[in-house]
Amino acid sequence: MMYDMTYGQHQLVYNFTSFTLASMMATTVFLWLRLGSIAEKYKTALAITGLVTFIAFYHYVRIFNSWVDAYEFPKGGDGEDAAPALTGVPFNDAYRYMDWLLTVPLLLMELVLVMKFDTEAEAKQKSAVLGTAAALMIAFGYPGETITEGPELSTRWMYWGVSMCPFLYIVYTLLVGLQAATEKEEKQEVKDLIRLAQRMTVVSWCTYPFVYVIPMFGSSGAGSVVGIQIGYCISDIVSKCGVGLLTYNICKTKSALGLLGDAE
């Protein structure tokens, strides 16, 4: 549902989405340019990390363009702070969920691929289970995302609650379920980097449920939309660019230490 925006509200979303797509593009270029410096065993993980930010970059271009198309600034001498008017072209926020459907399972896969498992089959099994849970989390949450005000907000709570079930499973797996694999690392510096990546993923992911419930705590209309868009932009930068750079650091460190015996 589209709302009238003030100049400041419109520009906040405009600038945050622009900054986010630039961050995704820059991270992608950096990660892929560094592939040659990584040991062969970890190149897949780093390539997937770059793929995550590339997919996000593409979708943020679409989100940015959709936001621009949804509003039009008055022509003439009304001043640069004149409020934009709705064009009638709907803002397509589904791009964000299409992005998450692709990138969130890959985010989990990139972490699993840099960890140490007894066999490659075990790593693949962990990736498949976590990826499925992530897809379910996103699919359950999307219907509620379209509700931003009115008595239907109680339904948004329902979708939030259902999507939290696979979300909590993923958080538990990252913090507890993968602990054994982390402890198998021989070098303490590698353990510390992997733990940091896991915690950073969990912390950044925990921001998404809070952004999701913004409309249920009194913020409605344009303010709700602005809060959601900015919140998701910040969360995406941390979870994709931030964790992606940590994954690169893990790959670089393991390559330098010659740790090539993982999951063989």
Sequence and secondary structure as in RCSB ss.txt:
>XXXX:A:sequence
MMYDMTYGQHQLVYNFTSFTLASMMATTVFLWLRLGSIAEKYKTALAITGLVTFIAFYHYVRIFNSWVDAYEFPK
GGDGEDAAPALTGVPFNDAYRYMDWLLTVPLLLMELVLVMKFDTEAEAKQKSAVLGTAAALMIAFGYPGETITEG
PELSTRWMYWGVSMCPFLYIVYTLLVGLQAATEKEEKQEVKDLIRLAQRMTVVSWCTYPFVYVIPMFGSSGAGSV
VGIQIGYCISDIVSKCGVGLLTYNICKTKSALGLLGDAE
>XXXX:A:secstr
      HHHHHHHHHHHHHHHHHHHHHHHHHHHTGGGS HHHHHHHHHHHHHHHHHHHHHHHHHHHHHHHEE   
SSS TT   EE S    THHHHHHHHHHHHHHHHHHHHTS  SSHHHHHHHHHHHHHHHHHHHHHHHHHHT  SS
TTHHHHHHHHHHHHHHHHHHHHIIIIITHHHHHT SSHHHHHHHHHHHHHHHHHHHHHHHHHTGGGGT  HHHHH
HHHHHHHHHHHIIIIIIHHHHHHHHHHHHHHHT   TT 
